[in-house]
């Protein structure tokens, strides 16, 4: 009997009512902009509750042409356990309120044969939301067309492992019938996240050219004096520095940026893995961010927020 991963976050993080969920997705997609004639070969999109991030994810999903997709690689971080590896689901399919997605047994067998992947425990698989939050969008976009799913949880892997896994997955990314989805939120800011980076130069520039300062342990202290600009502007400028490195497909620069600033991008490892995979593709690609938002516009040190961004990766040809 097939093992089906349950919809453990439906009814809380997103609607468990198929009709309501379908209408929400349709509304967000209708409001999102896309570039005519371009099909995203990969996307980066958030995985927070839909009330916060659903509209941002639409700007990535809107760029997908489902008629060109036969298989979806879904890469997301672990929020519940520590691992230095990439891990595969023990399930045969993932359920959603809109229908199920069957895991590609053939590709899973190929990945297991490399000896580079570990097996998720069923409880850890169902506790993790970074993959589940994308499934309703995927099923909705495919609109009944046949496809298979390759879910991969990317652990806290080293920069060397990011490069190795990227090289391993590059041939799959080169296959035009495959779609890669990287699940990531951006800056988690506030005392509850133990991250309160604030750079007055960035805040006062509000999108200008201020240079960031080192993050953890060396950042500007919020309680040390008057703020020179809003906190949310400093957060956005920090995020956009990372986004620019992703658009430049600069894996080494992205790693250095994270080390310098400590930005709490939860999907940093699957994002870096994607950048390395792009380097090893025969096909050249462009990366472009299409939407950015924050759950709250922080103005005081008592505030907190999570940032969300969507990006599309488009093939440029061989």
N, C-alpha and C positions, 0 to 999 in steps of 0.2 A: 504494500500500500504506500502511495507517495507520501513523503513527509512535507507538510505544508507549514511554512513559517507564518504565524498568525499576525494579524494587524494589531499589534500591541499598543500603538499610539493613536489609533483611530478613535474618535469620540472625545479626544482631549487636545491633541496637537493639530488635528484636522477633522473634518466632519466624517462620521461613519455612515451618513445617509447618502447613498449613491446619487440621487437626484440633486441634492443640495451641493455636494462636492463637485459634480459635473458642471453645474451652473457657475460655481465660483471659478473653476479653472477656465471655462469659456470666457467669462467676464475679464479675467486678468489677461488672457491671451489676446482678446480683442482690443484691449487698451495698450498692449505692448507694441513697440515698433520693431520692424525687421528690415533688413536689406533685401530687396527683391532679387530673386534668382540665386541667392547664396545659401548653401546647405552647410550647417555646422557639422563638422566631423567629430568635434568634441565640444563640451561646454563645461563651465564652472558655474555652480549655482548653490544657493544656501539650503539649509536643512532645518531651520527653526520652525516653530508653529506657523501655520499658514496665515494667521491674522497679522503676523509680523513680516514674513518673508515671501509669502505666496506671490505677491505682485512683482517682486524682484526676480524670482525664478522664471516668471513668464517671459522676461526679456531674453533669456537664454533659450528656453524651449521654443519660442516663436520662430527661431532661426533654423529649426530642424525640419527637414523634408522626410516624413515617415515612409514615403514610397521607396527611399533609398536605403532604409535600415532593415537589416535582418538579424542583427545581434547587438545587444547593449551591454557594454562593460561599465559597471557602476562601482566607483571607488570612493570610499569614505573613511573617515578616521574613527578610532575607538574612543568612546567617552567613559567606558566602564571598566576597562582592564588594560594592563600594560603588556605590550609585546614588542619585540624587536623584529617581528616578521610581518609578512602579509598573510592573511588568513582567508579560508574559503568556508562557505556555509555548509552545514550538514544537511540542509533541506534540499528538496527536489524542486520546490516552487515557492514563490513569495505571494501571499494573498494580499488583495486590496479590496476596498469596497466596490471597485469598478471591474473586478476580475483579477485573475491570477497571472503571474509571469513565471514561465517554466525556466529553470536553470539549465544552461547548456552543458549536458553531461559530457559531451565529447571534448569541449574546451577545458572543462574542469579536469578531465583525465589528463590532458596534455600539461596543464599547469601542475598537477600533483606529481607527474612523472619527472619534473625538473628537480624535485626535492627541496624547492625554495619556499613552499607554502605550507602553513600549518592549518589544522582544522579548528574551526570555531566550535565551542560548546553550544548546544541548542539554547540554553538559558542566556548566554552572552549574545547570541545572534538576535534573540527576541527582545533583549533589553536595549540594544543599540538602535538609535533613531536616525543616524546619519544616512543610512541607505533607505530605510522605510519611507522617509518623507519624500523621496523622489519617485517612488513606485506609482502613486496615483497619477502624477504628471506623465510618466512614461506610458502607462496603460492608456491614458486618455489620448495622448498624442498618436499612438499606434492605431487607435480606432478600429480594433478588431483584426488588423493585419498580423500575420504570423511573425513572431520574433522569439528569440531566446535571450536569457539574461545571464550575465557573468558577474555576480556580486563579489567584491573583494574588500575586506576590511584591511586598511593599511595601518599598521602599528606605528610606534614611535621609532621608526627606522633611522639609521644613520645616513649622512649625506652620501656615503659610499654605497649603501644599500639602495637609496633612492635612485642612484645612477644605474645600479645593476638591475633593479626591477624595471626601470624605464627602458633599458636596452632589451630586456626579455619581452616586454609587452609591445615594443615598437612595431614588430611585424603585424600584430593584430590591428594596431592603429593605422598602418599602411593599407589595410584592407578596406576598400571604400564601402563595403556593406556593414561595417562595424561602426557603432557610435560609442564614444567614450564620454562618460559623465563623471565629473569630479565634484564631490559634495563638500562644501566648505562655507562656514561663516567667516567673517573677518573680525576686527578688533572686539574683544570682550572687555569693556572698560568699567571700572568701579572697584570699590573695596571688596565687594563680594567675589570678584574675580582675582583679587590680589594684584591688580594692574591699574595704576593711576598715572600713566605717562601724560605729561603736559609740557608742551614746548611753546612758550610765549611767542617765539618767532613764527612758528607755524600757525598759531591761533590768530595772531594779528594779521598775518598774510592772507588767511582765509582762502587758500588756494594759490598763493603766490609762491615765491621761490625760497622760503626759509629752509635752512638745512636742519635736519633732525638731530636730536641729541641722543646719547646713549640712554637705553631704557631702564631695565630693572636695576634698582639700587643707585642710579646716577641721574634719574630724571628730576626735573623741576618739582619741588615740593609744593603742593597746592596750598598748604596751610601757612606757607612762609611769607605771604604778602599778597598784594592785589594782583588779580589776573589781568593780563594785557589783552586778552581776547577770549572768546567763548571756548569752552573745553571741546565742544562738538566739532569746532573747526580744526582744532589741533588733532583730534582723532581722525577726521576725514583726510587731512593732509598726510598723516602717518600712513593710513590705509592706501592712499593714492600713490605714495612712494613704492609700496609693495606691488600695487597693481601695474605700475609702469614697468617694473622689472619683469613681471609675468608677461606683459605685452611684448617686451623685448626678448622673451624666451631666454632670459639670463638666469639659469639655474644657480650658478655660483654666486651671482649678485643677490639673488633672492635669499640664499642661505646666509650670506654675510649680513644682509639687512635684518633678518630675523635674529641673528646673534647680537647685532648692535642694539636693536631697539626692543627685543623681546616681545614684539607684537603678538597678541594672543589669537592668531589665526588658527582655528582648530584643525582645518584641513590642509595645514602647511605641508605635511608629508605626501599625501596624494597629489597635491598641486605640484610639488617639486618633482615627483615621479613623472607626471605628465610632461613637464618641461624637458626632462631627460629623454622621454620617449620621442618627443618631437625632434630632438637632435638627431636621433638615429633613424628617422623615417626617410625613405627615398623621396617622398613627396614633401615639398616645402609648404609651410602653413603660415597664416597670419593669426594673431591673437588680438582680440579687441574686446574691452569691457563695454557693456551696453547699459548697465544700470547700477546705481549705488544708492543705499539708504541706510538709516540708522533707526533702531527701535525707539530711541529717545534722544532728544537733543540736549545733551548734558551741559549744565551751566554751573553746577556747584559740585563740591566733592562728595556730597551725599547721593548724587545721582549715579545711575549706571545705565549702560546701553550695550547692545550688540550691533555690529555693522554687517550689512549684507551687500554682496556684489555679484553680478552675473557677467560672464564672459563667453564669447563664442570663438571657436577655432575653425578656420576655413581653409581648405586646401587651395594652394596656388598653382598646382600642376607640377609635373615632374621636370 
